[in-house]
Amino acid sequence: MRITDAHTHVQMNPQATRTWIDDLNRDTSADLTFSIVDDGTVPCVQDSMERVGVERTLLVPWIAARQIYTRRLADSPTADPELVLSTLRAEWEAYNSWGTETASRFPGQFYTVTAVDPVLFGAEWTSAVFKQNRDRGSLGLKITPMFIGRRVNDPDLEILWQLAHEYSVPILSMSTAALDPGSLAAIGLNESDADVNHPDYFEDGLRSYPNARAVLAHMGYFGAEDRVARLTSLYPNVYADTTEWIELVGAQGGITPQEAANQIRAIGTDRVLFGSNYPLFPQSEILEKFLSIPLTSEEQEQVLYLNFDAAYAPATT
C-alpha cells in the first residue's frame, strides 16, 4: 500500500513549531485548542513516515500572517507598522523557501506549495514569491480564506487564479461550511463572514480559469460536503483532501465510516486526497481512521496515492 500525506504543517525547527501552535491557539476561539504530537520537524515526520508507511509528504508552509501582524502592532503600539510588516513578510518568505529547500534535499519524499496572503502583502508580492518558489520546485499555491478575511472569489484574490491558470498549478485552500461566531470573532472577522471558506465561492474561478486547479482542504466539513461534490461533478479541475474532515469519522457527533465512504464516493474517489494535518494529528491515527472507511482496495489506492499526482501534476511526475 503506497501512501502520500497531502497536507502537513511541518516546521523548520522545534521553536518554530511551538511558536506556530501558540499563534494558532491565540487566533481561534477559546473552546478550540490545538496541540501537537511531537516537535513537528523534518526528522520527526520522517520517523513517523517510516513507522506508518507514508512514502511522500506535502509540506504546507502556512502562517496566520494577518492575525500575527495585528497582534504584534497591539503588543508594540509605538512600532513602525511597515517595519512590522516587512519583518513578517521576510519570515514567511523564509518558511516558503525552507519548503522548497527541503523538497530539494529529499526528492520524492517531500513536496511543497507556496503559502501566500495577497490582501496583506499585495498581488505583486504574491506573484513574485510564487514564481520564485515555483522555479525551485513548489507545486502550487496555498491560502486560508478565514485568516485572510476574503472569500476566494474576491477581486483581491484573483491573482491566485491568474497564476494558477497561467502555470497550470493547484490552489490548496481551506474549505468548510459556515463557521460559528466565536471562531470568527477570535480572528477579527464579522458574523457576516461566517461562510468565508464555503466551497460555493470556488465556482467562479474554476469556471473562468480552466487551467487552474483547486484542492479543497477539509472537504467542506461540518455540512458543505455536498457542495464539494457538486463542484467535482461539474468541473474536472477540482479536488479535495481529508484534512480535519477525517477526524469526524467514528467520533461522537461525527459520521460513521459508512457515511464517510458515501461522502468520498459522492465527491469522487478519483478526486479525494489523503491528508493528516500533522503535527496537529498523528499520521498513524489519521491513517487508521481512513482505513476504517469501507472503501475497496482500488478506491483506497486512489485516495492514498494516485490522486495526489493528478491534483499536483505535472510537477510530481
C-alpha positions as CSV (number, residue, x, y, z in Angstrom):
1,M,0.0,0.0,0.0
2,R,1.6,3.3,-1.1
3,I,0.6,6.4,0.8
4,T,1.0,10.1,0.2
5,D,0.2,12.6,3.0
6,A,-1.1,15.5,1.0
7,H,-1.4,18.0,3.9
8,T,1.1,18.7,6.7
9,H,2.4,21.7,8.6
10,V,6.0,20.5,9.2
11,Q,8.1,23.3,10.7
12,M,11.7,24.5,10.3
13,N,12.7,23.7,13.9
14,P,11.1,22.9,17.3
15,Q,10.9,26.6,18.3
16,A,9.1,27.4,15.1
17,T,6.6,24.6,15.8
18,R,5.9,25.9,19.3
19,T,5.5,29.5,18.0
20,W,3.2,28.3,15.2
21,I,0.9,26.3,17.6
22,D,0.9,29.2,20.1
23,D,-0.1,31.6,17.4
24,L,-2.8,29.3,16.1
25,N,-4.3,28.9,19.6
26,R,-4.4,32.6,20.1
27,D,-6.1,33.1,16.7
28,T,-9.0,30.7,17.3
29,S,-11.9,30.6,19.7
30,A,-11.3,29.7,23.4
31,D,-13.2,26.4,23.1
32,L,-11.0,25.2,20.2
33,T,-7.5,24.4,21.4
34,F,-4.8,22.8,19.2
35,S,-2.0,20.6,20.4
36,I,1.0,19.0,18.6
37,V,2.0,15.3,18.6
38,D,5.8,16.0,18.5
39,D,8.3,18.7,17.5
40,G,6.8,18.8,14.0
41,T,10.2,18.9,12.3
42,V,11.6,17.0,9.3
43,P,13.3,14.3,11.4
44,C,10.1,13.8,13.4
45,V,7.9,13.4,10.4
46,Q,10.4,11.2,8.7
47,D,10.3,8.9,11.7
48,S,6.5,8.9,11.5
49,M,6.5,8.3,7.8
50,E,8.8,5.2,8.3
51,R,6.6,3.8,11.1
52,V,3.3,4.4,9.3
53,G,4.5,3.6,5.7
54,V,4.0,7.1,4.2
55,E,6.1,7.4,1.1
56,R,5.5,11.1,0.2
57,T,4.5,14.2,2.3
58,L,3.4,17.6,1.1
59,L,4.7,20.5,3.2
60,V,2.3,23.4,3.7
61,P,4.3,26.4,5.0
62,W,1.3,28.4,6.1
63,I,1.1,31.0,8.9
64,A,-1.8,33.2,10.1
65,A,0.0,36.3,8.9
66,R,-2.7,38.9,9.2
67,Q,-3.5,37.9,12.8
68,I,0.2,37.9,13.7
69,Y,0.6,41.3,12.2
70,T,-2.3,42.7,14.1
71,R,-1.2,41.2,17.4
72,R,2.4,42.5,17.0
73,L,1.1,46.0,16.5
74,A,-1.1,45.7,19.5
75,D,1.8,44.4,21.6
76,S,4.1,47.2,20.5
77,P,1.9,50.4,20.0
78,T,5.0,52.5,19.0
79,A,6.3,50.1,16.5
80,D,6.6,51.2,12.8
81,P,3.8,49.3,11.0
82,E,5.8,49.0,7.8
83,L,8.8,47.5,9.7
84,V,6.5,45.0,11.4
85,L,5.0,44.1,8.1
86,S,8.3,43.8,6.3
87,T,9.7,41.6,9.1
88,L,6.7,39.3,8.9
89,R,7.0,39.2,5.2
90,A,10.6,38.1,5.4
91,E,9.7,35.4,8.0
92,W,7.1,33.9,5.7
93,E,9.4,34.1,2.7
94,A,12.0,32.2,4.7
95,Y,9.4,29.5,5.6
96,N,8.3,29.1,1.9
97,S,12.0,28.9,0.9
98,W,12.6,26.3,3.5
99,G,9.8,24.2,2.0
100,T,11.4,24.2,-1.5
101,E,14.9,23.6,0.0
102,T,13.6,20.6,2.0
103,A,11.8,19.2,-1.1
104,S,15.1,19.6,-3.0
105,R,17.1,17.8,-0.3
106,F,14.7,14.9,-0.1
107,P,13.4,14.4,-3.7
108,G,10.5,12.1,-4.0
109,Q,9.9,12.2,-0.2
110,F,8.8,15.8,0.3
111,Y,6.9,18.2,-1.9
112,T,5.8,21.7,-1.1
113,V,3.4,24.5,-2.0
114,T,3.8,28.3,-1.6
115,A,1.6,29.9,1.0
116,V,0.5,33.5,0.5
117,D,-1.8,36.3,1.6
118,P,-2.5,38.7,-1.4
119,V,-4.5,41.0,0.8
120,L,-1.9,41.7,3.4
121,F,1.2,41.7,1.2
122,G,-0.3,42.5,-2.2
123,A,-0.6,40.9,-5.6
124,E,2.9,41.9,-6.7
125,W,4.5,40.1,-3.8
126,T,2.2,37.1,-4.2
127,S,3.2,36.8,-7.9
128,A,6.9,37.2,-7.2
129,V,7.2,34.8,-4.2
130,F,5.2,32.2,-6.1
131,K,7.3,32.4,-9.3
132,Q,10.5,32.3,-7.3
133,N,9.4,29.2,-5.4
134,R,7.9,27.6,-8.4
135,D,11.3,27.8,-10.1
136,R,12.7,25.9,-7.1
137,G,10.1,23.2,-7.2
138,S,6.9,24.4,-5.5
139,L,3.8,22.6,-6.8
140,G,1.2,25.3,-6.3
141,L,-0.3,27.9,-4.0
142,K,-1.9,27.8,-0.5
143,I,-4.4,30.2,1.1
144,T,-6.7,30.1,4.1
145,P,-9.7,32.4,3.4
146,M,-10.8,32.8,7.0
147,F,-7.4,34.1,8.1
148,I,-7.1,36.4,5.1
149,G,-10.6,37.7,5.6
150,R,-11.7,37.3,2.0
151,R,-13.8,34.8,0.0
152,V,-11.9,33.1,-2.8
153,N,-13.9,34.8,-5.4
154,D,-13.0,38.3,-4.1
155,P,-11.2,40.5,-6.6
156,D,-8.3,40.9,-4.2
157,L,-7.6,37.1,-4.6
158,E,-8.0,37.0,-8.4
159,I,-4.2,37.0,-8.7
160,L,-4.3,33.4,-7.3
161,W,-6.5,32.2,-10.1
162,Q,-4.4,34.1,-12.7
163,L,-1.2,32.5,-11.5
164,A,-2.8,29.0,-11.2
165,H,-4.2,29.3,-14.7
166,E,-1.0,30.6,-16.3
167,Y,1.2,27.9,-14.7
168,S,-1.4,25.1,-14.5
169,V,-1.0,24.6,-10.8
170,P,-3.5,24.0,-7.9
171,I,-4.6,26.4,-5.2
172,L,-4.8,24.5,-1.9
173,S,-7.4,26.2,0.2
174,M,-9.4,25.7,3.4
175,S,-13.0,24.8,2.5
176,T,-15.7,24.4,5.2
177,A,-19.3,25.1,5.9
178,A,-20.2,28.3,7.8
179,L,-18.2,28.9,11.0
180,D,-19.6,29.7,14.4
181,P,-19.5,33.4,15.6
182,G,-17.0,32.6,18.4
183,S,-14.4,31.4,15.9
184,L,-15.0,34.4,13.7
185,A,-14.6,36.9,16.5
186,A,-11.4,35.3,17.6
187,I,-9.7,36.1,14.3
188,G,-11.3,39.6,13.8
189,L,-14.0,38.6,11.3
190,N,-17.6,39.7,11.3
191,E,-20.6,37.4,11.6
192,S,-21.4,38.2,8.0
193,D,-18.2,36.4,7.0
194,A,-19.4,33.1,8.5
195,D,-19.3,31.4,5.1
196,V,-15.9,32.8,4.1
197,N,-14.5,29.3,3.4
198,H,-17.6,27.9,1.6
199,P,-17.0,25.7,-1.4
200,D,-19.5,27.6,-3.5
201,Y,-17.2,30.6,-3.8
202,F,-14.7,28.5,-5.8
203,E,-17.0,28.1,-8.7
204,D,-16.3,31.4,-10.4
205,G,-12.5,30.6,-10.5
206,L,-13.0,27.0,-11.6
207,R,-15.2,28.1,-14.5
208,S,-13.2,31.2,-15.5
209,Y,-9.7,29.7,-15.2
210,P,-9.9,26.1,-16.5
211,N,-6.1,25.6,-16.4
212,A,-6.1,26.3,-12.7
213,R,-6.9,23.5,-10.2
214,A,-8.3,23.8,-6.7
215,V,-7.7,21.4,-3.8
216,L,-10.4,22.0,-1.2
217,A,-8.8,21.1,2.2
218,H,-11.2,19.8,4.9
219,M,-13.7,18.7,2.2
220,G,-16.4,21.3,3.2
221,Y,-16.7,19.7,6.6
222,F,-19.5,20.3,9.0
223,G,-22.2,20.4,6.4
224,A,-20.9,21.5,3.0
225,E,-19.5,18.2,1.7
226,D,-22.4,18.0,-0.7
227,R,-21.4,21.4,-2.2
228,V,-17.9,20.0,-2.8
229,A,-19.5,17.0,-4.5
230,R,-21.5,19.4,-6.7
231,L,-18.2,21.1,-7.8
232,T,-16.5,17.9,-8.6
233,S,-19.5,16.8,-10.7
234,L,-19.3,20.0,-12.8
235,Y,-15.6,20.8,-13.0
236,P,-12.7,18.4,-13.8
237,N,-10.2,20.8,-12.1
238,V,-11.3,20.5,-8.5
239,Y,-10.1,18.0,-5.8
240,A,-10.5,17.8,-2.0
241,D,-8.4,16.5,0.8
242,T,-9.4,14.7,4.0
243,T,-7.6,17.1,6.5
244,E,-9.7,17.7,9.6
245,W,-12.8,16.2,8.0
246,I,-11.4,12.7,8.7
247,E,-11.4,13.5,12.4
248,L,-15.2,13.3,12.2
249,V,-15.1,9.6,11.3
250,G,-16.2,7.5,14.2
251,A,-16.2,10.5,16.6
252,Q,-19.1,11.4,18.9
253,G,-21.3,13.8,16.9
254,G,-19.4,13.0,13.8
255,I,-20.1,10.5,11.0
256,T,-19.9,6.7,10.7
257,P,-17.3,5.0,8.5
258,Q,-20.1,4.1,6.0
259,E,-21.3,7.7,5.9
260,A,-17.7,8.8,5.3
261,A,-17.5,6.3,2.4
262,N,-20.7,7.7,0.9
263,Q,-19.3,11.2,1.1
264,I,-16.0,10.3,-0.5
265,R,-17.8,8.5,-3.3
266,A,-20.1,11.4,-3.8
267,I,-17.2,13.7,-4.2
268,G,-15.4,11.1,-6.3
269,T,-12.8,8.5,-5.2
270,D,-10.7,10.0,-8.1
271,R,-10.9,13.5,-6.5
272,V,-10.1,13.0,-2.8
273,L,-6.6,13.1,-1.4
274,F,-5.5,11.7,2.0
275,G,-4.2,14.4,4.4
276,S,-3.3,14.2,8.1
277,N,-2.7,17.8,9.2
278,Y,0.4,16.6,11.0
279,P,1.7,17.7,13.6
280,L,-1.8,18.6,14.8
281,F,-2.7,14.9,14.4
282,P,-0.5,11.7,14.2
283,Q,-0.2,10.3,10.7
284,S,-0.8,6.8,12.3
285,E,-4.1,7.9,13.9
286,I,-5.4,9.5,10.7
287,L,-4.4,6.5,8.5
288,E,-6.2,4.2,11.0
289,K,-9.4,6.3,10.7
290,F,-9.1,6.3,6.9
291,L,-8.7,2.5,6.8
292,S,-11.8,2.1,8.9
293,I,-13.8,3.6,6.0
294,P,-15.3,0.7,3.9
295,L,-13.7,1.5,0.5
296,T,-12.4,-1.0,-2.0
297,S,-8.7,-1.6,-2.3
298,E,-8.8,0.3,-5.7
299,E,-10.6,3.2,-4.1
300,Q,-8.1,3.3,-1.2
301,E,-5.2,3.4,-3.7
302,Q,-6.8,6.4,-5.5
303,V,-7.2,8.4,-2.3
304,L,-4.0,7.3,-0.6
305,Y,-1.7,7.8,-3.6
306,L,-2.8,8.2,-7.2
307,N,-4.9,11.3,-6.8
308,F,-2.0,13.3,-5.4
309,D,-0.3,13.0,-8.8
310,A,-3.5,14.1,-10.6
311,A,-4.1,17.1,-8.4
312,Y,-0.5,18.3,-8.4
313,A,0.6,17.2,-11.8
314,P,2.7,17.7,-13.9
315,A,5.3,18.7,-11.4
316,T,5.2,15.4,-9.4
317,T,5.7,13.1,-12.3
